[in-house]
């Protein structure tokens, strides 16, 4: 039976973050987008423990009115970190309206995350930062992230941790339960991530760690999504001339 030691992995991750900054910017700050969900909450808390709250900067990026912005505010206040609010509504609408054709639905879905990542990098460059990638293994496994959007970053503390493991670390870090257990919603159609995926993260995480899943139809969905989205996890292919 697979058993996860949250304290051990949390401590190792904190030390890994410290080592990253020792090698890639001893005086730099960790900068990340704050949504109020478990991933940005745990990533921010890990960075605070590793670097201290004075070296972590959160960026809240509602697109117009965000109904759960209070969760993001709860996090930054709980951690005591500096933060900025940048509303991306005008940027999204301005760019959308500039195209000489109607954007596809998938383009519309992916545009805000990519604008958010451009925003986080702008903040990072203003404040001597390194951008935190907040993705986890479960979402990456099935491609539930936007390439060059939330999948971008300069370092990734949680990309080898499943959703259940991220939650366990969040509890180990003393985050409020409402942040750790917040049900992720896509913010577009009101559906949860699990509704959109067609399986639960608990089922996915067990399949990843133990290779066990009870429903063959869900196994087929996961396998298909994983195969289709492997390119997101690999370096960009580059031509090597024979010179």
C-alpha positions as YAML, in Angstrom:
chain: A
units: angstrom
residues:
- id: 1
  name: UNK
  ca: [0.00, 0.00, 0.00]
- id: 2
  name: UNK
  ca: [1.41, 3.36, -1.05]
- id: 3
  name: UNK
  ca: [1.90, 5.74, 1.89]
- id: 4
  name: UNK
  ca: [2.80, 9.41, 1.57]
- id: 5
  name: UNK
  ca: [4.91, 11.13, 4.26]
- id: 6
  name: UNK
  ca: [3.70, 14.72, 3.99]
- id: 7
  name: UNK
  ca: [6.14, 16.21, 6.52]
- id: 8
  name: UNK
  ca: [9.19, 14.55, 4.97]
- id: 9
  name: UNK
  ca: [8.29, 15.60, 1.43]
- id: 10
  name: UNK
  ca: [7.31, 19.10, 2.56]
- id: 11
  name: UNK
  ca: [10.68, 19.58, 4.27]
- id: 12
  name: UNK
  ca: [12.55, 18.25, 1.24]
- id: 13
  name: UNK
  ca: [10.58, 20.53, -1.11]
- id: 14
  name: UNK
  ca: [11.30, 23.57, 1.06]
- id: 15
  name: UNK
  ca: [15.02, 22.78, 0.95]
- id: 16
  name: UNK
  ca: [14.81, 22.24, -2.82]
- id: 17
  name: UNK
  ca: [13.30, 25.72, -3.24]
- id: 18
  name: UNK
  ca: [16.08, 27.24, -1.13]
- id: 19
  name: UNK
  ca: [18.68, 25.47, -3.25]
- id: 20
  name: UNK
  ca: [17.03, 26.69, -6.45]
- id: 21
  name: UNK
  ca: [17.30, 30.28, -5.26]
- id: 22
  name: UNK
  ca: [20.87, 29.83, -4.04]
- id: 23
  name: UNK
  ca: [21.79, 28.77, -7.56]
- id: 24
  name: UNK
  ca: [19.42, 30.99, -9.57]
- id: 25
  name: UNK
  ca: [19.12, 34.24, -7.67]
- id: 26
  name: UNK
  ca: [20.07, 34.45, -3.97]
- id: 27
  name: UNK
  ca: [18.47, 37.90, -3.74]
- id: 28
  name: UNK
  ca: [15.45, 37.17, -5.92]
- id: 29
  name: UNK
  ca: [11.81, 36.93, -4.92]
- id: 30
  name: UNK
  ca: [9.29, 34.17, -5.64]
- id: 31
  name: UNK
  ca: [6.38, 35.56, -7.69]
- id: 32
  name: UNK
  ca: [3.19, 33.65, -8.42]
- id: 33
  name: UNK
  ca: [-0.39, 34.04, -9.47]
- id: 34
  name: UNK
  ca: [-2.84, 33.59, -6.60]
- id: 35
  name: UNK
  ca: [-6.25, 32.12, -7.42]
- id: 36
  name: UNK
  ca: [-7.28, 31.03, -3.94]
- id: 37
  name: UNK
  ca: [-7.20, 27.37, -4.94]
- id: 38
  name: UNK
  ca: [-5.12, 24.66, -3.32]
- id: 39
  name: UNK
  ca: [-2.22, 24.76, -5.79]
- id: 40
  name: UNK
  ca: [-1.37, 28.45, -5.60]
- id: 41
  name: UNK
  ca: [-2.03, 28.36, -1.85]
- id: 42
  name: UNK
  ca: [0.35, 25.47, -1.20]
- id: 43
  name: UNK
  ca: [3.00, 26.80, -3.60]
- id: 44
  name: UNK
  ca: [2.92, 30.21, -1.89]
- id: 45
  name: UNK
  ca: [3.12, 28.65, 1.58]
- id: 46
  name: UNK
  ca: [6.07, 26.48, 0.54]
- id: 47
  name: UNK
  ca: [7.90, 29.55, -0.75]
- id: 48
  name: UNK
  ca: [7.16, 31.48, 2.45]
- id: 49
  name: UNK
  ca: [8.63, 28.67, 4.55]
- id: 50
  name: UNK
  ca: [11.65, 28.44, 2.24]
- id: 51
  name: UNK
  ca: [12.39, 32.14, 1.74]
- id: 52
  name: UNK
  ca: [10.39, 34.12, 4.29]
- id: 53
  name: UNK
  ca: [7.25, 36.12, 3.64]
- id: 54
  name: UNK
  ca: [9.18, 39.22, 2.58]
- id: 55
  name: UNK
  ca: [10.49, 37.41, -0.51]
- id: 56
  name: UNK
  ca: [7.16, 36.10, -1.81]
- id: 57
  name: UNK
  ca: [4.87, 38.22, -4.00]
- id: 58
  name: UNK
  ca: [1.37, 37.20, -4.99]
- id: 59
  name: UNK
  ca: [-0.50, 38.47, -8.04]
- id: 60
  name: UNK
  ca: [-4.31, 38.35, -7.95]
- id: 61
  name: UNK
  ca: [-5.75, 38.51, -11.47]
- id: 62
  name: UNK
  ca: [-9.54, 38.58, -11.65]
- id: 63
  name: UNK
  ca: [-11.12, 38.84, -15.09]
- id: 64
  name: UNK
  ca: [-13.84, 41.33, -14.27]
- id: 65
  name: UNK
  ca: [-15.67, 40.16, -11.15]
- id: 66
  name: UNK
  ca: [-14.28, 37.00, -9.56]
- id: 67
  name: UNK
  ca: [-16.83, 35.48, -7.21]
- id: 68
  name: UNK
  ca: [-14.23, 33.69, -5.08]
- id: 69
  name: UNK
  ca: [-11.60, 36.46, -4.94]
- id: 70
  name: UNK
  ca: [-12.07, 36.40, -1.16]
- id: 71
  name: UNK
  ca: [-10.23, 33.06, -1.09]
- id: 72
  name: UNK
  ca: [-7.19, 34.62, -2.73]
- id: 73
  name: UNK
  ca: [-7.37, 37.52, -0.28]
- id: 74
  name: UNK
  ca: [-7.64, 35.05, 2.60]
- id: 75
  name: UNK
  ca: [-4.44, 33.35, 1.47]
- id: 76
  name: UNK
  ca: [-2.28, 36.45, 1.08]
- id: 77
  name: UNK
  ca: [-3.51, 37.78, 4.42]
- id: 78
  name: UNK
  ca: [-2.94, 34.42, 6.12]
- id: 79
  name: UNK
  ca: [0.64, 34.28, 4.82]
- id: 80
  name: UNK
  ca: [1.26, 38.02, 5.24]
- id: 81
  name: UNK
  ca: [2.80, 38.38, 1.79]
- id: 82
  name: UNK
  ca: [2.96, 41.42, -0.46]
- id: 83
  name: UNK
  ca: [0.45, 41.22, -3.28]
- id: 84
  name: UNK
  ca: [-0.92, 43.14, -6.22]
- id: 85
  name: UNK
  ca: [-4.33, 43.02, -7.89]
- id: 86
  name: UNK
  ca: [-4.31, 43.29, -11.69]
- id: 87
  name: UNK
  ca: [-7.69, 42.94, -13.38]
- id: 88
  name: UNK
  ca: [-7.15, 41.37, -16.81]
- id: 89
  name: UNK
  ca: [-10.67, 41.97, -18.16]
- id: 90
  name: UNK
  ca: [-9.72, 44.88, -20.44]
- id: 91
  name: UNK
  ca: [-6.69, 43.01, -21.76]
- id: 92
  name: UNK
  ca: [-8.70, 39.89, -22.55]
- id: 93
  name: UNK
  ca: [-11.52, 41.80, -24.21]
- id: 94
  name: UNK
  ca: [-9.16, 44.13, -26.05]
- id: 95
  name: UNK
  ca: [-7.15, 41.29, -27.53]
- id: 96
  name: UNK
  ca: [-10.24, 39.20, -28.30]
- id: 97
  name: UNK
  ca: [-11.84, 42.11, -30.15]
- id: 98
  name: UNK
  ca: [-8.66, 42.76, -32.14]
- id: 99
  name: UNK
  ca: [-8.77, 39.48, -34.05]
- id: 100
  name: UNK
  ca: [-10.19, 39.71, -37.58]
- id: 101
  name: UNK
  ca: [-12.01, 36.41, -37.02]
- id: 102
  name: UNK
  ca: [-13.99, 34.65, -34.31]
- id: 103
  name: UNK
  ca: [-11.75, 32.84, -31.85]
- id: 104
  name: UNK
  ca: [-12.38, 29.14, -31.36]
- id: 105
  name: UNK
  ca: [-13.81, 28.08, -28.02]
- id: 106
  name: UNK
  ca: [-10.50, 26.55, -26.95]
- id: 107
  name: UNK
  ca: [-8.66, 29.77, -27.85]
- id: 108
  name: UNK
  ca: [-11.11, 31.73, -25.71]
- id: 109
  name: UNK
  ca: [-10.54, 29.34, -22.80]
- id: 110
  name: UNK
  ca: [-6.74, 29.51, -23.03]
- id: 111
  name: UNK
  ca: [-6.39, 33.25, -23.63]
- id: 112
  name: UNK
  ca: [-6.95, 34.41, -20.01]
- id: 113
  name: UNK
  ca: [-4.40, 31.97, -18.51]
- id: 114
  name: UNK
  ca: [-1.81, 33.14, -21.04]
- id: 115
  name: UNK
  ca: [-2.53, 36.78, -20.30]
- id: 116
  name: UNK
  ca: [-2.28, 35.99, -16.59]
- id: 117
  name: UNK
  ca: [1.13, 34.42, -17.11]
- id: 118
  name: UNK
  ca: [2.31, 37.46, -19.09]
- id: 119
  name: UNK
  ca: [1.10, 39.57, -16.17]
- id: 120
  name: UNK
  ca: [2.95, 37.48, -13.58]
- id: 121
  name: UNK
  ca: [6.16, 37.72, -15.61]
- id: 122
  name: UNK
  ca: [5.75, 41.50, -15.88]
- id: 123
  name: UNK
  ca: [5.45, 41.74, -12.10]
- id: 124
  name: UNK
  ca: [8.38, 39.36, -11.68]
- id: 125
  name: UNK
  ca: [10.65, 41.44, -13.89]
- id: 126
  name: UNK
  ca: [9.74, 44.57, -11.95]
- id: 127
  name: UNK
  ca: [10.62, 43.02, -8.59]
- id: 128
  name: UNK
  ca: [13.66, 40.83, -9.28]
- id: 129
  name: UNK
  ca: [11.57, 37.71, -9.33]
- id: 130
  name: UNK
  ca: [11.49, 34.08, -10.29]
- id: 131
  name: UNK
  ca: [8.06, 32.82, -11.37]
- id: 132
  name: UNK
  ca: [6.57, 29.85, -9.53]
- id: 133
  name: UNK
  ca: [4.86, 27.19, -11.62]
- id: 134
  name: UNK
  ca: [1.91, 25.97, -9.54]
- id: 135
  name: UNK
  ca: [0.91, 22.86, -11.54]
- id: 136
  name: UNK
  ca: [0.62, 19.45, -9.93]
- id: 137
  name: UNK
  ca: [1.31, 15.97, -11.30]
- id: 138
  name: UNK
  ca: [-2.35, 14.95, -11.56]
- id: 139
  name: UNK
  ca: [-3.35, 17.90, -13.74]
- id: 140
  name: UNK
  ca: [-0.18, 17.65, -15.82]
- id: 141
  name: UNK
  ca: [-0.78, 13.92, -16.32]
- id: 142
  name: UNK
  ca: [-4.01, 14.52, -18.22]
- id: 143
  name: UNK
  ca: [-3.09, 17.90, -19.74]
- id: 144
  name: UNK
  ca: [-5.38, 19.96, -17.51]
- id: 145
  name: UNK
  ca: [-3.25, 23.08, -17.87]
- id: 146
  name: UNK
  ca: [-2.62, 25.75, -20.48]
- id: 147
  name: UNK
  ca: [0.69, 25.61, -22.29]
- id: 148
  name: UNK
  ca: [2.50, 28.94, -21.81]
- id: 149
  name: UNK
  ca: [-0.26, 29.83, -19.35]
- id: 150
  name: UNK
  ca: [-0.42, 28.26, -15.91]
- id: 151
  name: UNK
  ca: [1.98, 25.57, -17.16]
- id: 152
  name: UNK
  ca: [4.80, 28.13, -17.47]
- id: 153
  name: UNK
  ca: [7.24, 29.20, -14.78]
- id: 154
  name: UNK
  ca: [10.88, 29.28, -13.73]
- id: 155
  name: UNK
  ca: [10.69, 26.51, -11.13]
- id: 156
  name: UNK
  ca: [8.05, 23.95, -10.22]
- id: 157
  name: UNK
  ca: [7.82, 22.69, -6.63]
- id: 158
  name: UNK
  ca: [4.72, 20.51, -7.10]
- id: 159
  name: UNK
  ca: [4.80, 19.06, -10.61]
- id: 160
  name: UNK
  ca: [5.75, 15.65, -9.23]
- id: 161
  name: UNK
  ca: [3.08, 15.66, -6.51]
- id: 162
  name: UNK
  ca: [-0.49, 14.44, -6.97]
- id: 163
  name: UNK
  ca: [-3.56, 16.40, -5.88]
- id: 164
  name: UNK
  ca: [-3.94, 14.30, -2.72]
- id: 165
  name: UNK
  ca: [-0.27, 14.84, -1.88]
- id: 166
  name: UNK
  ca: [-0.51, 18.59, -2.45]
- id: 167
  name: UNK
  ca: [-3.50, 18.70, -0.09]
- id: 168
  name: UNK
  ca: [-1.58, 16.73, 2.55]
- id: 169
  name: UNK
  ca: [1.32, 19.17, 2.33]
- id: 170
  name: UNK
  ca: [-1.12, 22.08, 2.59]
- id: 171
  name: UNK
  ca: [-2.40, 20.68, 5.88]
- id: 172
  name: UNK
  ca: [1.18, 20.13, 7.05]
- id: 173
  name: UNK
  ca: [1.86, 23.80, 6.29]
- id: 174
  name: UNK
  ca: [-1.11, 24.85, 8.44]
- id: 175
  name: UNK
  ca: [-3.18, 26.37, 5.65]
- id: 176
  name: UNK
  ca: [-6.89, 26.95, 6.35]
- id: 177
  name: UNK
  ca: [-9.00, 23.92, 5.38]
- id: 178
  name: UNK
  ca: [-11.18, 26.08, 3.15]
- id: 179
  name: UNK
  ca: [-8.16, 26.70, 0.89]
- id: 180
  name: UNK
  ca: [-6.83, 23.15, 0.90]
- id: 181
  name: UNK
  ca: [-10.21, 21.54, 0.22]
- id: 182
  name: UNK
  ca: [-11.67, 24.19, -2.11]
- id: 183
  name: UNK
  ca: [-13.36, 22.45, -5.04]
- id: 184
  name: UNK
  ca: [-11.67, 23.65, -8.25]
- id: 185
  name: UNK
  ca: [-14.11, 25.19, -10.74]
- id: 186
  name: UNK
  ca: [-13.16, 26.24, -14.26]
- id: 187
  name: UNK
  ca: [-14.70, 29.71, -13.84]
- id: 188
  name: UNK
  ca: [-16.38, 29.53, -17.23]
- id: 189
  name: UNK
  ca: [-19.30, 27.11, -17.25]
- id: 190
  name: UNK
  ca: [-19.57, 26.58, -13.51]
- id: 191
  name: UNK
  ca: [-18.48, 22.94, -13.71]
- id: 192
  name: UNK
  ca: [-15.86, 21.48, -11.42]
- id: 193
  name: UNK
  ca: [-12.55, 20.23, -12.81]
- id: 194
  name: UNK
  ca: [-13.66, 16.69, -12.05]
- id: 195
  name: UNK
  ca: [-16.94, 17.21, -13.96]
- id: 196
  name: UNK
  ca: [-14.98, 18.32, -16.99]
- id: 197
  name: UNK
  ca: [-12.42, 15.52, -16.74]
- id: 198
  name: UNK
  ca: [-14.88, 12.67, -16.28]
- id: 199
  name: UNK
  ca: [-13.16, 11.15, -13.24]
- id: 200
  name: UNK
  ca: [-12.15, 12.22, -9.74]
- id: 201
  name: UNK
  ca: [-8.66, 13.28, -8.70]
- id: 202
  name: UNK
  ca: [-8.73, 10.54, -6.07]
- id: 203
  name: UNK
  ca: [-9.25, 7.96, -8.84]
- id: 204
  name: UNK
  ca: [-6.55, 9.55, -10.99]
- id: 205
  name: UNK
  ca: [-4.04, 9.81, -8.14]
- id: 206
  name: UNK
  ca: [-4.50, 6.15, -7.20]
- id: 207
  name: UNK
  ca: [-3.99, 5.18, -10.83]
- id: 208
  name: UNK
  ca: [-0.80, 7.26, -11.04]
- id: 209
  name: UNK
  ca: [0.74, 5.98, -7.82]
- id: 210
  name: UNK
  ca: [-0.58, 2.41, -7.63]
- id: 211
  name: UNK
  ca: [-1.59, 1.61, -11.21]
- id: 212
  name: UNK
  ca: [-5.08, 0.71, -9.99]
- id: 213
  name: UNK
  ca: [-8.41, 1.97, -11.29]
- id: 214
  name: UNK
  ca: [-11.73, 0.15, -10.98]
- id: 215
  name: UNK
  ca: [-13.60, 1.61, -13.94]
- id: 216
  name: UNK
  ca: [-12.19, 0.56, -17.35]
- id: 217
  name: UNK
  ca: [-13.97, 3.44, -19.10]
- id: 218
  name: UNK
  ca: [-12.30, 5.98, -16.83]
- id: 219
  name: UNK
  ca: [-8.96, 4.23, -17.34]
- id: 220
  name: UNK
  ca: [-9.39, 4.63, -21.09]
- id: 221
  name: UNK
  ca: [-10.17, 8.34, -20.71]
- id: 222
  name: UNK
  ca: [-7.10, 8.91, -18.52]
- id: 223
  name: UNK
  ca: [-4.80, 6.94, -20.84]
- id: 224
  name: UNK
  ca: [-6.05, 8.85, -23.87]
- id: 225
  name: UNK
  ca: [-5.65, 12.25, -22.23]
- id: 226
  name: UNK
  ca: [-2.18, 11.35, -20.97]
- id: 227
  name: UNK
  ca: [-0.99, 10.24, -24.40]
- id: 228
  name: UNK
  ca: [-2.50, 13.27, -26.15]
- id: 229
  name: UNK
  ca: [-0.88, 15.74, -23.75]
- id: 230
  name: UNK
  ca: [2.61, 14.32, -23.28]
- id: 231
  name: UNK
  ca: [3.98, 17.02, -25.58]
- id: 232
  name: UNK
  ca: [3.16, 19.63, -22.93]
- id: 233
  name: UNK
  ca: [5.65, 18.05, -20.54]
- id: 234
  name: UNK
  ca: [8.55, 17.86, -22.95]
- id: 235
  name: UNK
  ca: [11.04, 20.44, -24.12]
- id: 236
  name: UNK
  ca: [10.24, 22.04, -27.45]
- id: 237
  name: UNK
  ca: [11.71, 19.87, -30.23]
- id: 238
  name: UNK
  ca: [14.55, 21.64, -32.01]
- id: 239
  name: UNK
  ca: [16.28, 20.88, -35.28]
- id: 240
  name: UNK
  ca: [19.95, 19.96, -34.90]
- id: 241
  name: UNK
  ca: [21.81, 20.62, -38.15]
- id: 242
  name: UNK
  ca: [24.63, 18.22, -39.03]
- id: 243
  name: UNK
  ca: [27.40, 20.82, -39.04]
...
